[in-house]
Amino acid sequence: MVQTVTRTRPEQRTAAEIVRDLARVHGIRHERSELDDFGHTVAKLSDADVELDDTEWLIVALMRAKVISSEDGMALSAAHLRQKAA
């Protein structure tokens, strides 16, 4: 489902818009968990500079809720990062 949406006229909808719409329709919000805090701490200790934005956190929440598959989540994440860099 998401794959079709992201490949159909991408100039009309950004990945962030698709993610926000999916989250709204399914009543999904990101709430930081202890596991998120642990992952952030591990990343800091390894000198990794990883900070997710709101869209990326929503993608994580959508995958955890099984609204989207991990493949769709990765496709949306890649599209979002490409669009942010443009």
Order of alpha helices (4+ residues) and beta strands (2+ residues): alpha-alpha-alpha-alpha-alpha
